Amino acid sequence: MLTLKQLRENRAYALERLAVKGVDAAATLDKIEQLDDTRKALQGKLDANLAQQNAVAKQVGMLFKAGKQDEANAAKATTAALKEESKTLEAQLRETETKLTETIVTLPNFPHISVPKGLSAADNEIVRTGGPMPELPADAKPHWELASQYDIIDFELGVKLTGAGFPVYKGKGSALQRALISFFLDCNTAAGYTEVMPPLMVNEASGFGTGQLPDKEGQMYHVNLDNFYLIPTAEVPVTNIYRDVILNESDFPIKLTAYTPCFRREAGSYGKDVRGLNRLHQFDKVEIVQISHPDVSYQALDGMVAHVESIVQKLELPYRIVRLCGGDLSFTSALTFDFEVYSAAQGRWLEVSSVSNFESFQANRLKLRWKDSNKKMHLAHTLNGSSLALPRIVAALLENNQTPEGIRIPKVLVPYTRFDMIK
């Protein structure tokens, strides 16, 4: 959530930054300024009322002491009237503050100054590419055909058990999933991230804290009776560990990693681009999260990008790193780098990770603050990234490593799978 200071201190800058995300915020800023002015006026009236109450209350005691009964009773009546007025002012103030917050939370985060302008993924900026590009025969198969041929993923059985987008992994397919999860976690913990195992359901406060609510209700599965949400990513519970927490400057950086299943409704998804593992309702992902000092959060972001890149390189996959343009940037992000791996049999790039800096946007919603040496409070910066999401990694591994003898397993994974080929 943006702060009032960000929105009111430099209106022109706020409008310009939000426009990069395709948001015309002029009317919203007008409403915010009006509500904030009303809030300040009501607070001023309430403060004056309370001061008057205190002054009159002191007079009542003095008047009774002086035997001025009638004047004391009149002063008591004045106090009672002031209390009633203060109740009305408090109710008006609460209502105004609620409307103000509800209006502010409709605005997305400011994009970083380095974010390119653009409306869609077509306007994203390729930062760099790497990894060996495979040479496959013309009759190379997409991963869903390979999964059936080698009996390692059963999409139809998933439809029977639950529905489309819930595949069943079998045999060496299950082993490959487990191997990737362990490999990713080992890479992350070796890089200084502490592993945690969070719940797979969160409450409304957690969904609000990281920005999924009220923006993305339609993408999450909701457990109505208990008002819980199945997590769309481990970012939600892991970041919320620090909701309502005050840190010391010496606590930075905080680095956490977690493996979780993730659940996304992906309403409206259909067509060839979502076939097989390309888009699922339930999938496995390993996440990294950092809580950073604001002065070094972009250095932390660069470090996270380099870390994810090193993992993709070890998997021997062709990849590219993309800086998202304003129109493709998420509601909460200030700057995001996407990682895409090349799916040779499909002839397309598949997103496997987003690494983002949210600056203080999430921290403001989370009330995640830190104290400097002068005991002054500041908002922390939060960052997160997929390290990595499994489905499209598996798709690329199957397609890019297919041979006449079977599917080759990258060397780095063999100690985890305990086999070097899927035959």
For each residue, the residues with C-beta under 8 A, 3 or more apart:
1: 101 104 105 361 364 365
2: 6 7 14 104 107 109 110 361 364
3: 6 7 360 364 379
4: 7 8 32 36 104
5: 8 9
6: 2 3 9 14 110
7: 2 3 4 11 14 29 32 104 107
8: 4 5 11 32 33 36
9: 5 6
10: 13 14
11: 7 8 14 15 29
12: 15 16
13: 10 16 17
14: 2 6 7 10 11 17 18 25 29 110
15: 11 12 18 19 25 26 29
16: 12 13 19 20
17: 13 14 20 21 110 111
18: 14 15 21 23 24 25 107 108 110
19: 15 16 22 23 24 25
20: 16 17 111 115 117 326
21: 17 18 108 111 326 327 329
22: 19 119 326 327
23: 18 19 107 108
24: 18 19 27
25: 14 15 18 19 28 29 107
26: 15 29 30
27: 24 30 31
28: 25 31 32 103 106 107
29: 7 11 14 15 25 26 32 33
30: 26 27 33 34
31: 27 28 34 35 103
32: 4 7 8 28 29 35 36 100 103 104
33: 8 29 30 36 37
34: 30 31 37 38
35: 31 32 38 39 96 99 100 103
36: 4 8 32 33 39 40 100
37: 33 34 40 41
38: 34 35 41 42 96
39: 35 36 42 43 93 96 97 100
40: 36 37 43 44
41: 37 38 44 45
42: 38 39 45 46 89 92 93 96
43: 39 40 46 47 93
44: 40 41 47 48
45: 41 42 48 49 89
46: 42 43 49 50 86 89 90 93
47: 43 44 50 51
48: 44 45 51 52
49: 45 46 52 53 82 85 86 89
50: 46 47 53 54 86
51: 47 48 54 55
52: 48 49 55 56 82
53: 49 50 56 57 79 82 83 86
54: 50 51 57 58
55: 51 52 58 59
56: 52 53 59 60 75 78 79 82
57: 53 54 60 61 79
58: 54 55 61 62
59: 55 56 62 63 75
60: 56 57 63 64 72 75 76 79
61: 57 58 64 65
62: 58 59 65 66
63: 59 60 66 68 69 71 72 75
64: 60 61 67 68 69 72
65: 61 62
66: 62 63
67: 64
68: 63 64 71 72
69: 63 64 72 73
70: 73 74
71: 63 68 74 75
72: 60 63 64 68 69 75 76
73: 69 70 76 77
74: 70 71 77 78
75: 56 59 60 63 71 72 78 79
76: 60 72 73 79 80
77: 73 74 80 81
78: 56 74 75 81 82
79: 53 56 57 60 75 76 82 83
80: 76 77 83 84
81: 77 78 84 85
82: 49 52 53 56 78 79 85 86
83: 53 79 80 86 87
84: 80 81 87 88
85: 49 81 82 88 89
86: 46 49 50 53 82 83 89 90
87: 83 84 90 91
88: 84 85 91 92
89: 42 45 46 49 85 86 92 93
90: 46 86 87 93 94
91: 87 88 94 95
92: 42 88 89 95 96
93: 39 42 43 46 89 90 96 97
94: 90 91 97 98
95: 91 92 98 99
96: 35 38 39 42 92 93 99 100
97: 39 93 94 100 101
98: 94 95 101 102
99: 35 95 96 102 103
100: 32 35 36 39 96 97 103 104
101: 1 97 98 104 105
102: 98 99 105 106
103: 28 31 32 35 99 100 106
104: 1 2 4 7 32 100 101 107
105: 1 101 102 214 365
106: 28 102 103
107: 2 7 18 23 25 28 104
108: 18 21 23 329 330 331 332
109: 2 331 332 333 334 358 359 361
110: 2 6 14 17 18 334 359
111: 17 20 21 115 326 329 333 334 335
112: 115 298 334 335 357 359
113:
114: 323 335
115: 20 111 112 323 324 325 326 329 334 335
116: 123 124 125 323 325 326
117: 20 123 325 326
118: 122 123 124 325 326 327 328
119: 22 122 123 325 327
120: 123 325 327 328
121: 124 324 325 328
122: 118 119
123: 116 117 118 119 120 325 327 328
124: 116 118 121 322 323 324 325 328 338
125: 116 322 323 325
126: 129 320 321 322
127: 320 321 322 323 337
128: 320 321
129: 126 318 319 320 321
130: 309 312 313 318 319 320
131: 312 313 316 317 318 319 341 342
132: 316 318
133: 318 342 344
134: 318 344 400 401
135:
136: 140 344 345 399 400 402
137: 140
138:
139:
140: 136 137 344 345 399 402
141: 145 146 149 345 399 402
142: 145 146 275 276 343 345 346 399
143: 146 147 276 277 343 345 346 394 395 396 398 399
144: 147 148 153 155 275 276 277
145: 141 142 148 149
146: 141 142 143 149 150 152 398 399 402 407
147: 143 144 150 151 152 153 154 155 173 276 398
148: 144 145 151 153 154
149: 141 145 146
150: 146 147 172 173 406 407 422 423
151: 147 148 154 170 171
152: 146 147 169 170 171 172 173 174 176 422
153: 144 147 148 167 168 169 170 173 277
154: 147 148 151 157 158 167 168 170
155: 144 147 158 159 167 168 276
156: 159 160
157: 154 160 161 168
158: 154 155 161 162 163 164 165 166 167 168
159: 155 156 162 163 164 166
160: 156 157
161: 157 158 166 168
162: 158 159 166 282
163: 158 159 166 281
164: 158 159 281
165: 158 266 279 280 281 282
166: 158 159 161 162 163 280 281 282
167: 153 154 155 158 277 280
168: 153 154 155 157 158 161
169: 152 153 173 174 176 177
170: 151 152 153 154 173 174
171: 151 152 174 175
172: 150 152 175 176 417 419 422
173: 147 150 152 153 169 170 176 177
174: 152 169 170 171 177 178
175: 171 172 178 179 417 418 419
176: 152 169 172 173 179 180 394 397 409 413 417 422
177: 169 173 174 180 181 284 390 394
178: 174 175 181 182 416
179: 175 176 182 183 413 416 417
180: 176 177 183 184 284 388 390 393 394 413 416
181: 177 178 184 185 259 284 286 390
182: 178 179 185 186 416
183: 179 180 186 187 412 413 416
184: 180 181 187 188 259 286 311 387 388
185: 181 182 188 189 195 257 259 286
186: 182 183 189 190
187: 183 184 190 191 307 310 311 314 387
188: 184 185 191 193 195 257 286 288 307 387
189: 185 186 192 193 194 195 257
190: 186 187
191: 187 188 255 307
192: 189 255
193: 188 189 255 256 257 288
194: 189 255 256 257
195: 185 188 189 256 257 258
196: 238 241 256 257 258
197: 258 259
198: 231 234 237 238 241 258 260
199: 202 231 237
200: 230 231 260 261 263
201: 223 226 228 229 230 231
202: 199 206 207 228 229 231 236 237 240
203: 206 207 227 228 229
204: 207 208 213 227 229
205: 208 209 240 243
206: 202 203 209 210 236 237 240 243
207: 202 203 204 210 212 213 220 229 236
208: 204 205 211 212 213 214 365
209: 205 206 236 239 240 243 362 365 366
210: 206 207 235 236 239 240 332 362 365 366
211: 208 215 216 331 332 358 361 362 365
212: 207 208 215 216 217 219 220 229 232 236
213: 204 207 208 216 217 229
214: 105 208 217
215: 211 212 331 332
216: 211 212 213 219 220 232 331
217: 212 213 214 220 222
218: 265 267
219: 212 216 232 264 265 266 267
220: 207 212 216 217 229 230 232 263 264 265
221: 229 230 263 265
222: 217 227 228 229 230
223: 201 226 227 228 229 230
224: 227
225:
226: 201 223
227: 203 204 222 223 224
228: 201 202 203 222 223
229: 201 202 203 204 207 212 213 220 221 222 223
230: 200 201 220 221 222 223 263
231: 198 199 200 201 202 234 236 237 260 262 263
232: 212 216 219 220 236 262 263 264
233: 236 260 262 285 287 384 386
234: 198 231 237 238 258 259 260 262 285 286 287 289
235: 210 238 239 287 289 384
236: 202 206 207 209 210 212 231 232 233 239 240
237: 198 199 202 206 231 234 240 241 258 260
238: 196 198 234 235 241 256 258 287 289 384
239: 209 210 235 236 242 243 289 291 362 366 382 384
240: 202 205 206 209 210 236 237 243 366
241: 196 198 237 238 245 256
242: 239 245 247 254 291 366 368 380
243: 205 206 209 239 240 366 367 368
244: 366 367 368
245: 241 242 368 369
246: 369 370 371 377
247: 242 251 252 254 291 368 369 370 371 380
248: 251 370 371
249: 252 293 370 371 372 373
250:
251: 247 248 254 291 370
252: 247 249 291 292 293 296 370 380
253: 290 291 292 293 296 300
254: 242 247 251 290 291 292
255: 191 192 193 194 288 289 290
256: 193 194 195 196 238 241 288 289 290
257: 185 188 189 193 194 195 196 286 287 288 289 387
258: 195 196 197 198 234 237 238 286 287 289
259: 181 184 185 197 234 284 285 286 287
260: 198 200 231 233 234 237 284 285 287
261: 200 282 283 284 285
262: 231 232 233 234 282 283 284 285 389
263: 200 220 221 230 231 232 281 282
264: 219 220 232 280 281
265: 218 219 220 221 281
266: 165 219 269 274 279 280 281
267: 218 219
268:
269: 266 274 279
270: 274
271: 274 275
272: 275
273: 278 279
274: 266 269 270 271 278 279
275: 142 144 271 272 278
276: 142 143 144 147 155 395
277: 143 144 153 167 280 283 391 392 394 395
278: 273 274 275 350 391 392 395
279: 165 266 269 273 274
280: 165 166 167 264 266 277 283 391
281: 163 164 165 166 263 264 265 266
282: 162 165 166 261 262 263
283: 261 262 277 280 389 390 391
284: 177 180 181 259 260 261 262 389 390 391
285: 233 234 259 260 261 262 386 388 389 390
286: 181 184 185 188 234 257 258 259 386 387 388 390
287: 233 234 235 238 257 258 259 260 384 385 386 387
288: 188 193 255 256 257 304 307 308 384 385 387
289: 234 235 238 239 255 256 257 258 382 383 384
290: 253 254 255 256 297 300 304 382 383 384
291: 239 242 247 251 252 253 254 368 380 381 382
292: 252 253 254 296 297 300 380 381 382 383
293: 249 252 253 296 297 370 380 381
294: 297 359 360 378 379 380 381
295:
296: 252 253 292 293 299 300
297: 290 292 293 294 300 301 357 359 381 383
298: 112 301 302 335 357
299: 296 302 303
300: 253 290 292 296 297 303 304 357 381 383
301: 297 298 304 305 335 337 355 356 357 383
302: 298 299 305 306
303: 299 300 306 307
304: 288 290 300 301 307 308 355 383 385
305: 301 302 308 309 321 337 355 385
306: 302 303 309 310
307: 187 188 191 288 303 304 310 311 387
308: 288 304 305 311 312 339 353 355 385 386 387 388
309: 130 305 306 312 313 319 321 339
310: 187 306 307 313 314
311: 184 187 307 308 314 315 387 388
312: 130 131 308 309 315 317 319 339 341 352 353 388
313: 130 131 309 310 316 319
314: 187 310 311 410 412
315: 311 312 393 397 410 412 413
316: 131 132 313 410 411 412
317: 131 312 341 342 393 396 397 400
318: 129 130 131 132 133 134 341 342 344 400
319: 129 130 131 309 312 313 339 340 341 342
320: 126 127 128 129 130 339 340 342 349
321: 126 127 128 129 305 309 337 338 339 340
322: 124 125 126 127 337 338 339 340
323: 114 115 116 124 125 127 335 336 337
324: 115 121 124 328 329 333 335 336 337 338
325: 115 116 117 118 119 120 121 123 124 125 328 329
326: 20 21 22 111 115 116 117 118 329
327: 21 22 118 119 120 123
328: 118 120 121 123 124 324 325
329: 21 108 111 115 324 325 326 333 335 336
330: 108 333 336 354 356
331: 108 109 211 215 216
332: 108 109 210 211 215 356 358 361 362
333: 109 111 324 329 330 336 356 357 358
334: 109 110 111 112 115 356 357 358 359 361
335: 111 112 114 115 298 301 323 324 329 356 357
336: 323 324 329 330 333 354 355 356 357
337: 127 301 305 321 322 323 324 354 355 356
338: 124 321 322 324 351 353 354 355
339: 308 309 312 319 320 321 322 351 352 353 354 355 386 388
340: 319 320 321 322 349 350 351 352
341: 131 312 317 318 319 349 350 352 392 393 396
342: 131 133 317 318 319 320 348 349 350 396 400
343: 142 143 346 347 348 349 350 392 395 396 399 400
344: 133 134 136 140 318 347 396 399 400
345: 136 140 141 142 143 399 400 402
346: 142 143 343 350 395 399
347: 343 344
348: 342 343
349: 320 340 341 342 343
350: 278 340 341 342 343 346 392 395 396
351: 338 339 340 354 392
352: 312 339 340 341 386 388 389 392 393 396
353: 308 312 338 339 385 386 387 388 389
354: 330 336 337 338 339 351 385 386
355: 301 304 305 308 336 337 338 339 383 384 385 386
356: 301 330 332 333 334 335 336 337 383 384 385
357: 112 297 298 300 301 333 334 335 336 381 383
358: 109 211 332 333 334 361 362 363 381 382 383 384
359: 109 110 112 294 297 334 381
360: 3 294 363 364 379 380 381
361: 1 2 109 211 332 334 358 364 365 382
362: 209 210 211 239 332 358 365 366 368 382
363: 358 360 366 367 368 369 379 380 381 382
364: 1 2 3 360 361 367 379
365: 1 105 208 209 210 211 361 362
366: 209 210 239 240 242 243 244 362 363 382
367: 243 244 363 364
368: 242 243 244 245 247 291 362 363 379 380 382
369: 245 246 247 363 377 378 379 380
370: 246 247 248 249 251 252 293 377 378 380
371: 246 247 248 249 375 376 377 378
372: 249 375 376 378
373: 249
374:
375: 371 372
376: 371 372
377: 246 369 370 371
378: 294 369 370 371 372
379: 3 294 360 363 364 368 369
380: 242 247 252 291 292 293 294 360 363 368 369 370
381: 291 292 293 294 297 300 357 358 359 360 363
382: 239 289 290 291 292 358 361 362 363 366 368
383: 289 290 292 297 300 301 304 355 356 357 358
384: 233 235 238 239 287 288 289 290 355 356 358
385: 287 288 304 305 308 353 354 355 356
386: 233 285 286 287 308 339 352 353 354 355 389
387: 184 187 188 257 286 287 288 307 308 311 353
388: 180 184 285 286 308 311 312 339 352 353 393
389: 262 283 284 285 352 353 386 392 393
390: 177 180 181 283 284 285 286 393 394
391: 277 278 280 283 284 394 395
392: 277 278 341 343 350 351 352 389 395 396
393: 180 315 317 341 352 388 389 390 396 397
394: 143 176 177 180 277 390 391 397 398
395: 143 276 277 278 343 346 350 391 392 398 399
396: 143 317 341 342 343 344 350 352 392 393 399 400
397: 176 315 317 393 394 400 401 407 409 410
398: 143 146 147 394 395 401 402 407 422
399: 136 140 141 142 143 146 343 344 345 346 395 396 402
400: 134 136 317 318 342 343 344 345 396 397
401: 134 397 398 407 408 409 410
402: 136 140 141 146 345 398 399 406 407 408
403: 406 407 408
404:
405: 421 423
406: 150 402 403 421 422 423
407: 146 150 397 398 401 402 403 421 422
408: 401 402 403 420 421
409: 176 397 401 413 414 417 419 420 421 422
410: 314 315 316 397 401 413 414
411: 316 414 420
412: 183 314 315 316 415
413: 176 179 180 183 315 409 410 416 417
414: 409 410 411 417 418 419 420
415: 412 418
416: 178 179 180 182 183 413
417: 172 175 176 179 409 413 414 420
418: 175 414 415
419: 172 175 409 414 422
420: 408 409 411 414 417
421: 405 406 407 408 409
422: 150 152 172 176 398 406 407 409 419
423: 150 405 406
